[in-house]
């Protein structure tokens, strides 16, 4: 049985790896064996897009770009690219 892990990209390029209730920092890409449910993937993309918007002080007009970049980052980290 595979361990379920969730990865949240941060604006610094580091990743957070969630294993059960314990969350640790990771500095590189997660192995291709990382499994993320559709719900977890959506939550991770949402958080990464929020962090991108926050970094640009929530200036309007870039929401779609924030989402698409966050989606690519999460898919890259989880091996779903």
MIDOTOR-231648 format. One record per residue (C-alpha): residue number from 1; residue in three letters; z, x, y. Coordinates in steps of 0.001 Angstrom, whole numbers, plus 500000, padded with zeros to 6 digits. Layout:
N
[NUM; 'ala'; [Z; X; Y]]
...
This chain:
81
[1; 'unk'; [500000; 500000; 500000]]
[2; 'unk'; [498990; 501422; 503366]]
[3; 'unk'; [501504; 501839; 506145]]
[4; 'unk'; [500655; 499724; 509170]]
[5; 'unk'; [500661; 501676; 512385]]
[6; 'unk'; [499990; 500594; 515930]]
[7; 'unk'; [498666; 503008; 518503]]
[8; 'unk'; [498925; 502449; 522230]]
[9; 'unk'; [496920; 504718; 524473]]
[10; 'unk'; [498588; 505920; 527618]]
[11; 'unk'; [496954; 507033; 530812]]
[12; 'unk'; [497776; 510649; 529950]]
[13; 'unk'; [495711; 510584; 526782]]
[14; 'unk'; [498747; 510751; 524501]]
[15; 'unk'; [499322; 508044; 521955]]
[16; 'unk'; [502369; 506133; 520815]]
[17; 'unk'; [502634; 505542; 517095]]
[18; 'unk'; [504715; 502618; 515918]]
[19; 'unk'; [506046; 502791; 512380]]
[20; 'unk'; [508092; 499724; 511591]]
[21; 'unk'; [510763; 499618; 514267]]
[22; 'unk'; [510605; 503308; 515155]]
[23; 'unk'; [508163; 504511; 517820]]
[24; 'unk'; [507301; 508171; 518233]]
[25; 'unk'; [504895; 510166; 520378]]
[26; 'unk'; [501698; 511580; 518923]]
[27; 'unk'; [499504; 514095; 520657]]
[28; 'unk'; [496284; 513744; 518703]]
[29; 'unk'; [494052; 511157; 517130]]
[30; 'unk'; [495499; 509119; 514321]]
[31; 'unk'; [493972; 509603; 510897]]
[32; 'unk'; [491110; 507342; 509851]]
[33; 'unk'; [493457; 505665; 507379]]
[34; 'unk'; [495331; 503928; 510208]]
[35; 'unk'; [495194; 500187; 509736]]
[36; 'unk'; [495598; 497840; 512661]]
[37; 'unk'; [495348; 494066; 512450]]
[38; 'unk'; [493110; 492189; 514875]]
[39; 'unk'; [496189; 490913; 516709]]
[40; 'unk'; [497666; 494419; 516996]]
[41; 'unk'; [494300; 495776; 518168]]
[42; 'unk'; [494082; 493108; 520861]]
[43; 'unk'; [497633; 493864; 522041]]
[44; 'unk'; [496912; 497593; 522182]]
[45; 'unk'; [493696; 497081; 524136]]
[46; 'unk'; [495470; 494711; 526507]]
[47; 'unk'; [498239; 497255; 527169]]
[48; 'unk'; [495785; 500125; 527677]]
[49; 'unk'; [493678; 498006; 530066]]
[50; 'unk'; [496825; 497065; 531990]]
[51; 'unk'; [497783; 500730; 532330]]
[52; 'unk'; [494295; 501535; 533669]]
[53; 'unk'; [494580; 498707; 536225]]
[54; 'unk'; [498064; 499840; 537199]]
[55; 'unk'; [496789; 503393; 537711]]
[56; 'unk'; [494251; 502108; 540270]]
[57; 'unk'; [496878; 499872; 541943]]
[58; 'unk'; [495346; 496679; 540511]]
[59; 'unk'; [492349; 496809; 542829]]
[60; 'unk'; [490124; 493825; 541944]]
[61; 'unk'; [486640; 494039; 540504]]
[62; 'unk'; [487169; 496516; 537644]]
[63; 'unk'; [488841; 494300; 535049]]
[64; 'unk'; [485918; 494269; 532619]]
[65; 'unk'; [485464; 498036; 532915]]
[66; 'unk'; [489207; 498531; 532284]]
[67; 'unk'; [488993; 496368; 529156]]
[68; 'unk'; [485857; 498035; 527760]]
[69; 'unk'; [487203; 501551; 528295]]
[70; 'unk'; [490558; 500587; 526763]]
[71; 'unk'; [488743; 499029; 523800]]
[72; 'unk'; [486760; 502231; 523221]]
[73; 'unk'; [489926; 504363; 523492]]
[74; 'unk'; [491885; 502246; 521000]]
[75; 'unk'; [488979; 502067; 518562]]
[76; 'unk'; [488595; 505840; 518791]]
[77; 'unk'; [492309; 506416; 518145]]
[78; 'unk'; [492421; 504042; 515191]]
[79; 'unk'; [489155; 505109; 513619]]
[80; 'unk'; [487386; 501822; 514349]]
[81; 'unk'; [484681; 503446; 516477]]
